[in-house]
C-alpha cells in the first residue's frame, strides 16, 4: 500500500506495518466494524477497510484526518474520519476490531503536547498516557468476542499493559508479534534528554492482542 503523508503527519514506520500484518490475520470482512484510534496516515484504517470492514479513524490532528481521506480516495476505499482523543468521538459505539499505534515515547513533560508534530509520539514521562486510556476504554467499545490490537515498546512495560487489559475485563491477552532492534531516533532523542536510561541500547516492539469475552451481541 502506497501512502501520501501531508507535512506534519507522521509517516508509518516498521511498527505500523507490523500491526497492519496482524490486522490481516484477523477474521474481519463485510459486516464487521473496525476502529483505528490515533490513525495518523491512516494505514491501519485502510488495511481494515481493504479486508472489508466498515472502518472509522480517529485522530486529534486535522492534517492526519485529511491525509486519511486522501489516501482512502486514492485507494478507492471508504473510511469515516472523526477528530478527537481516544474514544471520545465514538461514545456509545461498539466495534469488532479496535486497532491503534498510539504515541508511546516517554518525554520529559508530564502531559501530552497540545500542538506540533510531537503529538504523534510523545506520551508523558512513562509513555503510557494514551496507551492506558486505550486499555481502559476498549472494553466499552468492543462487541462480545471483539478484538483489540495495538503496538508498543518494551521500554514502557509489556506486563503493565497485560495487567491493565486483564483488569479492564479483556481476555486471551498475548503478544501476537515481536521485533527486537536498536532504539530508533525518537527513543534516542529522549535518551539524550535523560528520559530513558543511558545503558539501554535495544527494545522489543510488540503487537499485543486481547479480546472481549464472548457473549450475546
N, C-alpha and C positions, 0 to 999 in steps of 0.2 A: 504494500500500500504506500503510495507516494502522497506526502502531506505538504501543504503550504503552512508556514507559520508567520503570522504578521509580526512586525517589530514589537518587542516587549513580551512576546508569548514564548514560553519555554518549549523548545523543540524536544520531541521524545528521545530518550536515550535508552540504554540497554534494559533498565528495569521496566520501562513501559512495554517494550517489545516482549519481554519475558511474561508479563502479565497478559498481554494480548494472546500469546500462545496458550495460556491457561484458560482464557475465555473460550477458545475454540474447542477445548476438551470437555466443556460443559454441555449438557443436553438442553440447548435453547433453540428456539426456532419460531415459526409463525404461531401467534397466540401467546407467546411469552412476553414478559415485560422486563426491561433492563434499565438500570440507573447507573450513570457514571458520575461520581462525586469528585470535584476538583479536576474537571475534564481537561483543562489545558488546550492542547491542539485538537483534542477530540479522538485520538487514536483508539482509545478503549471503547468509546461510544460507537464509533464507526465499525469496529470489529464486531460488537454485539449486533449492530444493525445488519452487517453482512451475513451474520448467522441467522437472520430472520426475525430477531426480536424487535418489538416496538420499544424504542430507546429514548431516554431522557438524559440530558447532560446538564450538569450544574457547575458554575464557577463564579467567583467574585469579580473576575475581570471581564469587562465588556469586550476587550480585544480578543480574549480567548473564545468567547461565545461567537463572535463574528468569524473567527478562524474556523470554528467547528461548522458553522453554517456554510462557509465557502468550501470546506473540504467535503461536506456532505453533498453539496451541489455538484462538485466535480466528480464524485463517486456515484452519483445517481441514487443516493440513499436519503432517508428521512430521519432526522433527529430533532426532537423537541429540545430547545435550549432555554434554561432558566437561570437568572442571575441571583446569587445569594450564597450563604455559607452553610456547609454541611446539608442537613435535611430540611432546613427552613422552607425552601420553595415547594417541597412536596409533602407538606403536612397532611396527614390522613391517607396518603397513598401507600400502596404496597407493591412489591416487585418480586419477580422470580430470581433475579440476579442483581446484586449490587457490586460494583467494582470501583476501585479507587487507587490511584497513585498519589497519595496526599503529600503535602510538604512534610518532610521528616528530618530535615537537617537541623541539629542543635544550633542555637545562636546565643550571643551574649545578652540579648534582650529577653525579658520575661514574657513578653506578649507577642502577638502577631504583627508584622508590619502592615500598615494601613494602605500603603501605595508602593508602586515600584515593582521591578522585576522580582525582587526577593520574596514577594508574596508566594511565588511558585515553589519555594523550597524551605524557607525559614519557618520553624515551628516551636519557638520558645527554647528555654535553656535545656530542656531534656528532649526536645524534638518531638514531643508527643501531644501537643495541644490538639491538633486536628485529628490525629490518629485515635486518641482516647475518645473523642466525641463520636467518631465513626463507629468504634466498637460498641459504645454505649447505646447509640441511637439506631443501629442497624436492625435489631430485633423487631422494633415497632414498624419497620418498613419492609419486612420480608413476609411473603406468603409462607404458610407452613411448608417446610421442606425446601424453601428458597435458600440460595447460596450467596455468601459474602466472599469476595476475593479482593485482597489488597497486597501491596508490596511495601516493604520496609527494610531498613538496615538493621543488622545485628547490634549496631552501636547504641540503639535506643531500646533494646530489650525485647527479644522474641518471646521469652517466657512471660514478660509483663503483658504482652498482647494476648497470649494464650489465657492467662488468668482473667484478664478483663473480659474477654469474649465469653468464657465459661460463666463468669459471674453475671453477665448480661443475659444468660439463658441460651446461648448458642451451643451446638453440639458438633461432634466429629471435627474438632479443631485440629488442624495439621499443617505442616509445611508442605506445600504442593511442588515447589521448585526452589532451587538454591544455586546461587553463583557466588564463588569466592574470588576476590581480587583485591588489588591495591585500592586505597582510598582515592576517590575521584576528586576533581578540582574543588568542588563545593565543600566537601569534608576537609580537604587540605586547608582551605581558606579559614575554616573555623578552628582547625587545629592550630594554625598560626595565631589566631586570636585568643587561644587558650581555652576554648570551649571543649575541645576534645583532647584527651591526654596525648602527650607528645610521643609516647612509646608505642602507639597503635599504628601499624602500617597497612593492615588489611581489614576487610569487613566481609561479612556474608550479606548478600542482598537476597531476600526470600519473598516468595509468594505464599501468603497464608490463606487457607481456605477454612471456612466454618459454615454451618448450615443451621437454619431454624428447625426445631423439632417438627416431625411430620404430624399432620392432623387434618381435620376437615378444612377446606378452603373457604 
